[in-house]
Amino acid sequence: MTAEAPAPALAELRAAATAATGPGAAEDYLELLRGSPGALYRGGGPHHLTASAVVIDAPAEHVALVWHRKGRFWVQPGGHLEQGETSFERAARREVAEEIGVTALERLGPGPAVLHRHLLDTAFGACAEHWDVQYLLRADSPAAALPLHASEESPEVRWVPWPLRGAGPERSTDALPEGTVADMPGKLDALAPYLMRYSA
């Protein structure tokens, strides 16, 4: 019997049609998961799915970044789904709790906010490409009142200012630290109008 992709993951990828990356990317991800359900996990081949979250503070003025020990760059918290996990959002929330110690989070938007594929270098072993499912999650406190907690995998964590440019929705990425992963400025630029659209 051929394995089928789990319903929760498929539903979340269908909801990603509203993501900042558009419906075309969501369909590509659905095609991958339907054709190769094992791609939900690390052992599912060199090209597989992962989950992460861009975490912002309550006033949406800061974004949380972690120093990725293996990749040697600043990036949002995230990682592989554990065997048996069938929800990208739950996996992303678990990774956030493990890597920065934040659990009280509100999802902004009806589903994933960004779908991002990125090739990996040899430091990542058998992993050749991650198809990352990224959520926009908002904490319940401002950054100044919500200290982040480092982990073994992410030995440094920090809140980085993400202020509005004028009346918005554009926001400045000038405060991103040296060594930030290359796609982060563009991703935050795409998320600025998404944030405005789905903020209460």
N, C-alpha and C positions, 0 to 999 in steps of 0.2 A: 504494500500500500504506500502510495506517495504521500509524504508529509504535506500538510497544508499550513499556510501562514496563519498565525494566531489572529483571531478577530480583533482584539484590542489594538494591536499594532497596525493592522490594515485600516481601522477606523481613524486612528490618529493621522496616518498618512493621507487619507482622504480629506481630513480637516485641514491639512497643510496646503490645500488649494488656495486658501486665503493668506498664506505666508507672504512675506515681503519678496520672496524669490519667485512667486507666481505659480500658476497651476501646472505649467509644463514640467517643472522640477518635481512636483508631487507625483505626477504620472510616471516619471522615470523611476522614482523610488518605489512606487507600487509595483511596477513591472519587475524590478529587481526582486522584491520580497515574494511576489507571487511565483516567479520562476525559480527562486532559490530560497525557500524558507529558512534554510540553515544559515543564510547570511545575516540573520538576526544576532548571531553570536560570534565571538572571536574565532572559533574553529570552523566557521562556515566558509572558508576560502579567503584568498588574499584581499578581496574586495567585499567589505561587509559593513553593516550598519552600526552606528554608535549613537549615543544620546548626550546632550549637554544643555546648559542653560546660561543665558546672559542674565545675570542677577543684578538688579538695580535697587537702590534704597527707596524708602517710602516717598520722598519728594522727587524721585527720578533725577537726582543731581549727581549721582555717583554710580559707577559700575564696578563690580567685584572681579578681580583678576587673580589668577594663581600662577606661580612659576612652575612650569612643567619640567620635572626633573629629567625625564628622558629626552624630551624635545628641545630643552634649553630655550624656552620662550615663555612670555606672558600670554595667557589665554583664558577663556572662560572655563569654569569647572565642568567636567564631563568625563565620559569614558565608555567602556563596553557594557552591554547588557550582561547580567549574570545568567547562567544557565537556568531556564525556567521562567525568567522574567518575560512578560509579553507586552509591556507598556513602555513606550519611550519616555513618557512623562514621569512615570514612577521611577524609572532608571535615572533620569536626569535629576530628580529630586533627591534620590539616594546619593548620587555622586556629589551634589551640592552639600548635603549634610556631612558627608565624609571628608570633603576637601576644604570646606570653609566653615562648617559648623552652624549653618543657618537652616532652619526648618520651617519657620512661619512665612510662607510665600504664597502670593497670589499669582495665578497665571493670567497674563494679559493676552487677549485674543482667543479665538475659538479652538486653537490647536497650536502646532509648531509655528514659530515665527520666522524661521530661516531653515532652508535645507542647503547644506554645503558639503561638496565633495572635495577632498584634498588628498594628494599623493603623499606618501611617507618615505622617509629615507631609511637606510639600513639599521638605524638605531631602534626601529620599531619591529625588528625581526621579520616574521612571516607576514605581518600586516603590510600590504602594498598600497591600499587606498581605503580611507574611511568615508562612508556616506553618512554624514552627521545630521541628526535630527535635533534642532536647537529650539529651545523655548525661551520666551521672555518672562521672567519671574520677578515680582516686586516684593521686597521685604516689608515688614510692618513698622519699621523704625528708620529714622535717618541714619546715615553712615556714622555720624559722631556718637550715636548711642548704641551702635551695633558692632562690637569688635568681631573681627574674623579670626578663625582658628586654623593654623597651619596643620598639615598632615605629613606623613612620611613621603607620600607621593608628590605633594605640593608643599615644599618646605617654606615657601614665602607666599603670603597672600596680602592683598591690599585693596582698599577702595580707591578708585581713580576718579577725579572730577569729570563730569560729562555735562557741562552747563549749556543752557540754551544760547543760541546766537540771536540776539534781538528778541523778537516776539515768537520765534520758532516757526515751524517745528524743527528747523535745522539746529544741530548741536555741535559743539566743538569737541574734536578729538585731540586737541593740542597737548593735553596732559598725559596721554598714553606714554608709558615708560619706554625707554630704549630696550629693544629686544622683544617688543610686542609682536605676536604672530602677524604675518603680513596682511591677512584678510580682515583683521579687526577694524581698522578705520572705515573701510567700505561697508562692513556689516553694520557698524553703529550708525553710519549715515543712512543706510536703508531702514534701520529700526526706528530712527527718530520720527518719521511720519506714521509708522506703524504704532508706535507708542501713543502718539496723539490721538490716533483713530480709536484705539481701544481703551484708553484711560477713562475712568469713571468721571 
